[in-house]
């Protein structure tokens, strides 16, 4: 995730949000009512749907959850506010 700190994004903070191998495919993201990013994505190694919520604006801290662990459940997720 890249958080731009100015309008033209000439200064930015980049964070790797999930260091597990083979994650991040089929990502759906939104900015929630709290102003922080929430995203759903596939963990292709375990074929599970993961949900991540940024706990800070630049997402240096986040909470990750396995939302569903059925085979291929993480493909084509959609997050709607």
C-alpha positions as CSV (number, residue, x, y, z in Angstrom):
1,X,0.0,0.0,0.0
2,X,1.3,3.5,-0.9
3,X,0.1,6.4,1.2
4,X,0.8,9.8,-0.5
5,X,1.6,12.6,1.9
6,X,1.0,15.4,-0.7
7,X,-1.4,16.0,-3.6
8,X,1.0,15.0,-6.3
9,X,2.4,12.0,-4.4
10,X,5.9,13.2,-4.7
11,X,6.4,12.1,-1.1
12,X,4.9,8.8,0.0
13,X,5.1,6.0,2.5
14,X,5.1,2.4,1.1
15,X,4.2,-0.6,3.3
16,X,4.0,-4.3,2.6
17,X,0.8,-5.2,4.4
18,X,1.0,-9.0,4.4
19,X,4.4,-10.7,4.3
20,X,2.9,-14.2,3.8
21,X,4.0,-15.7,0.6
22,X,1.6,-15.6,-2.4
23,X,-1.0,-13.2,-1.0
24,X,-2.7,-10.1,-2.5
25,X,-4.3,-11.4,-5.7
26,X,-7.8,-10.3,-6.4
27,X,-7.7,-7.3,-4.1
28,X,-10.8,-5.2,-3.3
29,X,-10.3,-2.1,-1.2
30,X,-12.2,0.8,0.2
31,X,-11.8,3.7,2.6
32,X,-14.2,3.1,5.5
33,X,-16.2,5.6,7.6
34,X,-13.2,5.8,10.0
35,X,-11.0,7.1,7.2
36,X,-8.8,4.0,7.1
37,X,-8.4,1.4,4.3
38,X,-10.0,-2.0,4.5
39,X,-9.2,-4.6,1.9
40,X,-10.1,-8.2,1.0
41,X,-7.7,-10.4,-0.9
42,X,-6.8,-14.0,-1.8
43,X,-4.1,-15.9,0.1
44,X,-3.3,-18.2,-2.8
45,X,-1.2,-20.5,-0.7
46,X,-4.1,-21.5,1.6
47,X,-6.8,-20.6,-0.9
48,X,-8.5,-18.4,1.8
49,X,-10.2,-15.0,1.9
50,X,-8.3,-12.5,4.0
51,X,-9.5,-9.1,5.2
52,X,-7.1,-6.4,6.4
53,X,-8.0,-3.2,8.2
54,X,-5.5,-0.4,8.5
55,X,-5.3,0.8,12.1
56,X,-3.4,3.9,11.1
57,X,-3.7,6.3,8.2
58,X,-0.5,5.1,6.5
59,X,-1.2,1.5,7.5
60,X,2.0,1.0,9.4
61,X,-0.3,-1.0,11.8
62,X,-3.1,-3.2,10.6
63,X,-5.3,-6.1,11.7
64,X,-5.5,-9.2,9.4
65,X,-8.3,-11.8,9.6
66,X,-9.0,-15.0,7.7
67,X,-12.6,-14.3,6.8
68,X,-13.4,-17.5,5.1
69,X,-11.3,-20.7,4.7
70,X,-13.1,-22.7,2.1
71,X,-11.1,-23.6,-1.0
72,X,-11.0,-20.6,-3.5
73,X,-13.1,-18.5,-1.2
74,X,-10.8,-15.5,-1.7
75,X,-11.3,-15.2,-5.4
76,X,-13.1,-12.1,-6.7
77,X,-13.9,-10.4,-3.3
78,X,-15.8,-7.2,-3.2
79,X,-16.0,-4.7,-0.3
80,X,-18.9,-2.3,-0.2
81,X,-19.5,0.4,2.3
